[in-house]
Amino acid sequence: MTNILVFIDVPDGSLHKSQLELLTLARTLGQPVAAVSGPVSDAVAEALGEYGATAVFQPAAADLDAVLTVRKADFLAAVMDQAQPQAVLLPNTFEGKEIAGRLSIKRRSGVITDAIAVAHDFTATKSVLAGAYTVEAQVRTGTPIITFKANSIEAEPAPEAASPQLETVAFASEAPAAQVTGRTGKPSSGRPELSEARVVVAGGRGVNGDFSAVEDLADALGGAVGASRAATDAGWIEHSAQVGQTGQTVSPQLYISAGISGAIQQKAGMQTSKVIVAVNKDPDSPVFEIADFGIVGDLFKVLPQAAAEIRKRK
Ligand code: FAD
């Protein structure tokens, strides 16, 4: 049976939706096996089994996080040697992409990032050149290492849960050149992770410094808040909210763009959203070219009305 290795990073001890999506994808390609970046609790092992993982690898060394991504790549390389997978799947986060790059060098394998679909022959679909083209790409050297965008597939438990075998993997890692000495958590907004959210409401220069209408609609929909670079550069919202070529890429079920003109660099981060709704007061704004639904109007009038209507229907 074809092993598909899925990298599961569980710093907070619970599985994320995007990780369950990776396991669901792995089941369409072969037999999922999971490499977890820390000690595996019974609850995590059970959840992995529910999504079809037949084997779970955990590192013998503790605290892989303490040296950023270096040890995670070393661990994954050791798991690859043991599990002999036909492909490796990682989340399409900044860290996932960095680990993929390091792993590809260690195992002399090709790497594909930003995938939104992977076929049986490991042909990956992704967009390139700031979203100008969608291409199909295939790794021709070594084991395909693919980072997969959250929300590109619906997470579904396996028809029959597996009882994964737990294996502890010892691996060598060079003395780290840099070490994490402390972490500062940002206060929780109670909203979902931007890259994983099913709904994203994003604001641009049009919010003119006031994100309250954007945040309120996001809360009414249980969504995350995103932003254009114009808004993050202006300091109206934190940089981690930036969507686009130099920010996060998102693929939610619904992306509401408010006061954003739809520049190609913004499009690069959100064009794979399933439904795009644009609110812009300029009827000639290029954002309407990529929108499924467009509302010409002032976001400070449209967004509160939408939020009130949604709350009424709940
Ligand atoms: P604008 O282009 O100024 O658009 C504001 C829009 O708001 C206008 O269409 C206006 O009609 C509308 N508006 C104004 N008031 C209202 C109102 N009250 N109600 C409704 N609509 C209103 N950009 C990104 O977003 N993400 C990136 O990752 C990114 N990376 C970049 C990388 C590079 C190398 C470069 C060169 C640029 C990058 N940019 C990125 C910047 C990008 O080119 C645009 O400048 C930026 O996206 C514009 O942001 P905006 O749409 O919010 O602002």
Residues whose N, C-alpha, C, O or C-beta is under 5 A from the ligand:
A	BS01	FAD	G204 R205 G206 A227 S228 R229 A230 A231 V243 G244 Q245 T246 G247 G259 I260 S261 G262 A263 Q265 Q266 V279 N280 K281 D282 S285 G297 D298 L299 F300
